[in-house]
Amino acid sequence: MILPPNHLALAGYMRPPVMAIGDSMSNGVRSLTIRDELAALSPVQQFAEAVGLPIRRPVYPREVLFDLEEMARKGIISLFSLQSTVLKNGKAWLTGKPKAKPLFHDNLSCAGADWSDMFERRGAEARAEAQAAYAQLQASDNLDLGAVARLWFSINDAFLLDPNAGSAFAETSQLSQLEQVASRLPERLLVNIGANEGLFRFGMLGAYDSTDFEFATCAGAHEIVRQAGRLGQFLAAHLRNDLKFVYFNTLIRPRAVPNLAPYQDQAFIANATRKALAGKYYSEYSTKVALRAPITPKAMKAYDQVIKATNDAAVAAIQAELSGTPIKLVTVDLYGGIEQYDSKHYGDSRSIEVKKAGKLVKRITNLPFASSLLKFQGGIAGLDNMHPSAIGYAAIANEMIKAYNAAEGANAALIDLPSVYRKDSLLRSPPKSWEPLNSLVSTLVPFFM
């Protein structure tokens, strides 16, 4: 269903200058957590503020189910209260009345979304799934982590796609991400999607099939390209006379993911060791959160190449469908752009230095996250080593700003990455003994895949 524009005008809604669709990477998720502080630091929000485009972002009244970072600060004892925390929080989401009542959000990116979800996932069905998952948790004697994961995703999706919970302008609950875009006719559309077709699974769990290492045989790659063509067709059919720019984020290079590093920490901790690599691959990789899974350098190289080929083919598929329209496709090259922060393969020369009064406070890298009373490591990503920190999201936003400036002849300043440090509660106050608490995340992670 797509609403006619005059229907929205009667409700007081004008065409937005920018909207965003996609997955957790533009939702603002960090450490398997979403709450208002994090939504305010999503790459979409940081980009919009930097270039001066107004955007109606989701304002979260509370975290969704739990705050993993706060749990990590409290330690293993927090696991014992997880079930009651989830039930109490879930009840508040399912029974509480929205305080702010926007009919729409401009950033519709839903954590866990894949390509098909942008077309087909709707708020009403997400809310029904949340109610079913909550009932299952209530009836369970033990904590059902599968039900927790389903409740987490469905509550978040329902809130993003239908912020009024069906209580006003009920048509909203029947619109998917793309149907809302077609109903509201923005001038610009930001798209970040595709990691859940295989990259997240590879980076977090080290899980793959032998067919994944050739573009010709990789099912996930071909699904991404097929859906990219479908996106182009949809935009050409419904927004050809209104949408001016589509900013499309490519998938990052898999080896840059912080969660993939040698099994033995000594192999990558020393700057001299990483500097000597000079961009070459390690002799072996392993996942660092969840169950340790080995990945050979041959497999890593092959998957890097498959993701690069997938990015190129997806861009070509969208462009082919938009070629007969005035809509301009703008590629945001995250695969290449984030390479400048890959200190894991080049050494500390590619780190982000946070200083105070000229003195180094923290060195932010794409090494696996680690913290203790005596050391800090990583920081590009949060505790799950996959979703970026505020600084990591700012780095993504900068690539979006570069693309925006080039496409629209603008001169917006890039975000100063070290300055974002003071906005990031995790980097400023990390858990003091993260390594032994890694098992906490490892317990939850497989259920959020």
C-alpha positions in Angstrom: 0.0 0.0 0.0 1.3 3.5 -0.9 -0.6 6.5 0.4 -1.4 9.4 -2.0 0.7 12.6 -1.2 -2.5 14.7 -0.7 -3.5 12.3 2.1 -0.3 13.1 3.9 -0.7 16.8 3.2 -4.0 16.8 5.0 -2.3 15.3 8.0 0.2 18.2 8.0 3.2 16.3 6.5 5.4 17.9 3.9 7.9 16.2 1.8 11.1 15.5 3.8 14.5 16.7 2.4 16.0 13.3 3.4 14.9 9.8 4.5 17.0 6.8 5.4 16.2 3.1 5.1 18.2 0.0 5.9 19.5 -2.1 8.8 21.2 -1.8 12.2 24.2 0.1 10.8 22.0 3.1 10.1 19.7 2.5 13.0 22.6 3.3 15.4 22.9 -0.1 17.2 26.0 -0.5 19.3 26.9 -3.5 21.4 23.6 -5.2 20.5 21.9 -2.3 22.2 19.7 0.5 20.9 18.6 3.4 23.1 18.1 7.2 22.5 21.8 8.1 23.0 22.7 5.7 20.3 20.0 6.7 17.8 21.2 10.2 18.1 24.7 9.1 17.1 23.8 6.9 14.1 25.7 7.7 10.9 22.4 9.0 9.4 21.9 11.5 12.2 25.6 12.6 12.2 25.5 13.0 8.4 22.3 15.0 8.4 23.5 17.4 11.2 26.9 17.9 9.5 25.3 18.9 6.1 22.4 20.8 7.6 19.5 18.7 6.5 16.6 18.5 8.9 15.6 14.9 9.8 13.0 13.5 12.1 14.8 10.8 14.0 13.4 8.1 16.2 13.4 9.3 19.9 13.5 6.2 22.1 11.7 6.5 25.4 13.8 3.7 26.8 16.3 1.1 25.7 14.9 -1.9 23.8 14.8 -4.8 26.3 18.3 -4.3 27.8 21.5 -2.2 27.8 24.3 -4.7 27.2 27.0 -2.1 27.9 25.5 -1.4 31.4 25.2 -5.1 32.0 28.9 -5.6 31.2 29.8 -2.9 33.7 27.8 -4.7 36.4 29.4 -8.1 35.5 28.2 -11.6 35.3 25.7 -11.0 38.1 23.6 -9.0 35.6 22.8 -12.2 33.7 20.7 -13.4 36.7 18.4 -10.5 36.4 18.2 -10.5 32.6 14.8 -12.3 32.4 13.0 -9.9 34.8 14.7 -7.0 33.0 13.5 -8.1 29.6 10.0 -8.9 30.8 9.6 -5.5 32.5 11.0 -3.6 29.6 9.0 -5.5 27.1 5.8 -4.9 29.0 6.5 -1.1 29.0 7.0 -1.2 25.2 3.9 -3.2 24.5 1.5 -1.5 26.9 2.8 2.1 27.3 1.3 4.9 25.3 3.8 6.9 23.1 4.7 10.2 24.6 5.7 11.9 21.4 3.4 11.1 18.6 5.0 11.5 15.2 3.1 9.8 12.4 6.4 8.9 10.7 10.1 8.7 11.3 12.5 9.9 8.7 15.1 7.3 9.6 13.3 3.9 9.1 16.4 1.7 9.3 15.5 -1.5 11.2 18.1 -3.6 13.0 18.3 -7.1 11.6 16.7 -6.0 8.3 17.7 -7.7 5.1 16.9 -6.5 1.6 13.4 -8.1 1.4 12.5 -6.5 4.8 12.7 -3.0 3.2 9.9 -4.0 0.8 7.8 -6.3 3.0 8.3 -5.8 6.8 5.5 -3.7 8.3 4.9 -2.3 11.8 1.6 -4.1 12.4 3.1 -7.5 11.8 6.1 -6.6 13.9 3.9 -5.6 16.8 2.0 -8.9 16.5 5.3 -10.8 16.6 6.4 -8.9 19.7 3.2 -9.8 21.5 3.6 -13.5 20.7 7.3 -13.5 21.7 6.4 -11.7 25.0 3.7 -14.3 25.8 6.3 -17.1 25.1 8.7 -15.5 27.5 6.1 -15.2 30.2 5.2 -18.8 29.9 8.8 -20.0 30.0 10.4 -21.2 33.3 13.9 -20.4 31.9 15.1 -17.5 29.8 14.3 -18.3 26.2 17.1 -16.4 24.3 15.5 -17.1 21.0 12.3 -15.4 22.1 14.3 -12.6 23.6 15.9 -12.0 20.2 12.5 -12.1 18.4 11.1 -9.7 20.9 14.0 -7.3 20.6 13.8 -7.1 16.8 10.0 -6.9 16.6 9.7 -4.2 19.3 12.3 -2.1 17.5 10.7 -2.6 14.1 7.3 -1.8 15.4 8.5 1.4 17.0 10.4 2.6 13.9 7.7 1.7 11.3 4.6 2.6 13.4 5.5 5.0 16.2 1.9 5.5 17.1 1.3 1.8 17.7 -1.7 1.9 15.4 -3.5 4.5 17.6 -3.5 7.3 15.0 -3.3 7.5 11.3 -3.5 3.7 11.3 -2.3 3.3 7.7 1.2 3.8 8.9 1.2 0.4 10.5 0.6 -1.2 7.1 3.5 0.5 5.3 7.0 -1.0 4.9 10.2 1.1 4.8 10.0 1.6 1.1 6.2 2.1 1.1 6.7 4.9 3.6 9.3 6.4 1.3 7.0 6.2 -1.7 4.2 7.8 0.3 6.3 10.7 1.5 8.4 11.5 -1.6 11.7 12.7 -0.1 14.3 14.6 -2.1 17.1 12.3 -0.9 17.2 8.7 0.1 20.0 7.1 2.2 20.3 3.4 1.8 22.5 1.0 4.0 21.6 -2.6 3.6 23.0 -6.0 2.7 25.2 -7.1 5.7 22.5 -9.5 6.9 22.7 -11.4 3.6 26.0 -13.0 4.9 28.6 -10.5 5.9 27.4 -10.2 9.5 27.2 -13.9 9.9 30.7 -14.3 8.5 32.2 -11.5 10.7 30.5 -12.5 13.9 30.4 -16.3 13.8 33.0 -17.1 11.1 30.2 -19.0 9.4 30.3 -19.6 5.7 29.7 -22.2 2.9 32.4 -23.2 0.4 30.2 -21.6 -2.3 30.5 -18.2 -0.6 34.1 -17.6 -1.9 33.2 -17.2 -5.6 30.9 -14.5 -6.8 29.5 -16.8 -9.4 28.3 -19.3 -6.7 27.6 -17.1 -3.7 23.9 -17.2 -3.1 24.0 -14.2 -0.8 25.8 -12.1 -3.4 23.3 -12.9 -6.1 20.4 -12.2 -3.8 21.9 -8.7 -3.0 22.2 -7.9 -6.7 18.7 -9.2 -7.5 17.2 -7.1 -4.7 19.3 -4.1 -5.8 17.7 -4.2 -9.2 14.3 -4.5 -7.5 15.1 -1.4 -5.4 15.9 0.5 -8.6 12.7 -0.6 -10.2 10.6 0.5 -7.2 12.2 3.9 -7.1 11.8 4.4 -10.8 8.1 3.4 -10.6 7.1 5.4 -7.6 9.5 8.3 -7.1 10.9 9.1 -10.6 9.6 12.7 -10.6 10.3 13.5 -6.9 13.4 11.8 -5.7 16.6 13.6 -6.7 19.4 11.6 -5.1 19.9 8.0 -3.8 23.0 7.7 -1.6 23.9 4.0 -1.5 26.4 2.7 1.0 28.5 -0.2 -0.1 29.4 -3.1 2.2 32.7 -2.7 4.1 35.7 -4.9 3.4 35.3 -8.1 5.6 38.9 -8.2 6.9 38.4 -4.7 8.4 35.7 -6.0 10.8 37.2 -5.8 14.4 35.8 -9.2 15.3 38.2 -11.0 12.8 41.7 -11.1 14.1 44.4 -13.8 14.9 43.3 -16.2 17.6 46.3 -15.3 19.7 46.2 -11.7 20.8 50.0 -11.4 20.8 49.9 -11.8 17.0 48.3 -8.3 16.5 48.7 -6.3 19.7 52.1 -4.9 18.9 52.1 -1.9 16.6 55.4 -3.0 15.1 53.9 -6.3 14.1 50.9 -4.7 12.4 53.0 -2.0 10.8 55.2 -4.7 9.3 52.2 -6.3 7.6 51.9 -3.2 5.4 48.4 -4.2 4.4 49.0 -7.9 3.9 46.9 -10.6 5.5 47.6 -12.4 8.7 48.5 -16.0 8.6 45.3 -16.9 10.3 42.1 -15.3 11.6 39.5 -16.1 14.2 36.3 -14.6 15.5 36.9 -12.9 18.9 33.3 -12.8 20.3 31.0 -15.8 20.4 32.4 -19.3 19.7 35.9 -19.0 18.3 35.9 -20.0 14.6 39.0 -20.2 12.5 39.2 -18.5 9.1 42.1 -19.0 6.8 43.8 -16.1 5.0 42.7 -17.8 1.7 39.1 -17.7 2.8 39.4 -14.1 4.0 41.0 -12.9 0.7 38.3 -14.7 -1.3 35.4 -13.2 0.7 36.9 -9.7 0.4 36.9 -10.2 -3.3 33.3 -11.5 -3.3 32.0 -8.5 -1.3 33.9 -6.1 -3.7 32.3 -7.8 -6.7 28.9 -7.7 -5.0 29.2 -4.0 -4.3 30.0 -3.3 -7.9 27.2 -5.5 -9.3 24.6 -4.0 -6.9 25.5 -0.5 -7.9 25.3 -1.4 -11.5 21.9 -3.1 -11.0 20.4 0.0 -9.3 21.9 2.3 -11.9 20.5 0.2 -14.8 17.0 0.7 -13.4 17.4 4.4 -12.7 19.1 5.2 -16.0 15.9 6.4 -17.6 14.9 8.6 -14.7 16.1 12.0 -13.3 17.1 10.2 -10.1 20.9 10.3 -9.5 22.5 7.3 -7.8 25.5 8.3 -5.6 27.7 5.5 -4.4 29.2 5.9 -0.9 32.3 3.7 -1.0 32.6 2.3 2.5 34.6 -0.7 1.2 37.4 1.6 0.2 36.8 4.6 2.4 37.1 2.7 5.7 40.4 1.3 4.7 42.1 4.4 6.0 41.1 3.3 9.5 42.4 -0.3 9.2 45.1 -0.1 11.8 44.7 -3.9 12.3 46.6 -4.4 9.0 48.7 -1.3 8.8 49.6 -0.2 12.4 48.8 2.8 14.6 49.4 5.3 11.8 45.8 4.5 10.8 44.4 4.9 14.3 42.3 7.8 15.6 44.1 9.6 18.3 42.0 11.3 21.1 44.0 13.9 22.9 43.5 16.3 25.8 45.8 19.2 26.3 48.1 17.6 23.7 48.4 14.4 25.6 47.1 11.1 24.1 44.0 9.9 26.0 43.0 6.9 23.9 44.0 5.4 20.6 40.9 4.2 18.7 41.5 1.3 16.3 39.7 -1.5 14.6 41.3 -4.1 16.8 38.9 -6.3 18.9 37.5 -4.4 21.9 39.3 -5.0 25.2 39.4 -3.0 28.4 40.7 -3.3 31.9 42.0 -1.1 34.6 45.4 -0.9 32.8 44.6 -1.0 29.1 42.1 -0.1 26.4 42.0 -1.6 22.9 39.8 -1.1 19.9 37.0 1.4 19.9 36.0 1.6 16.3 33.3 -0.9 17.2 31.4 -1.6 20.5 31.5 -4.7 22.6 30.2 -7.0 19.9 33.1 -6.0 17.6 30.7 -5.5 14.8 28.5 -2.5 15.3 30.5 0.8 15.3 31.0 3.1 18.2 30.0 6.8 17.8 33.5 7.4 16.3 33.1 4.5 14.0 29.7 5.8 12.9 31.2 9.3 12.4 33.8 7.7 10.1 30.9 6.3 8.0 29.1 9.6 8.1 32.2 11.3 6.7 32.2 9.1 3.7 28.6 10.1 3.2 29.5 13.7 3.5 32.2 13.4 0.9 29.8 11.8 -1.5 27.2 14.5 -0.7 29.6 17.3 -1.4 30.7 15.8 -4.7 27.2 15.1 -5.9 25.5 18.3 -4.9 28.3 20.8 -5.1 28.3 21.4 -1.4 31.1 22.2 1.0 30.0 20.7 4.2 32.8 20.2 6.7 33.8 16.7 7.7 33.2 15.5 11.3 36.3 15.8 13.5 36.5 12.2 14.7 38.4 12.7 18.0 35.7 15.3 19.1 33.0 12.6 18.9 34.8 10.7 21.7 33.1 12.9 24.4 29.6 11.8 23.1 30.4 8.1 23.3 29.5 6.7 26.8 31.1 3.3 26.0 34.5 4.8 25.1 34.5 7.2 28.0 33.5 4.6 30.5 34.3 1.1 29.2 33.7 -2.0 31.4 36.8 -2.5 33.5 37.2 -6.2 33.0 35.8 -6.9 29.6 37.8 -10.0 28.6 36.3 -12.3 31.2 32.9 -10.8 30.5 33.2 -11.6 26.8 31.2 -14.8 27.5 28.2 -12.6 28.3 28.0 -11.3 24.8 28.9 -14.8 23.4 25.8 -16.2 25.1 23.6 -13.7 23.4 25.1 -13.2 20.0 24.0 -16.4 18.1 20.4 -15.6 18.8 20.7 -12.2 17.2 21.9 -13.5 13.9 
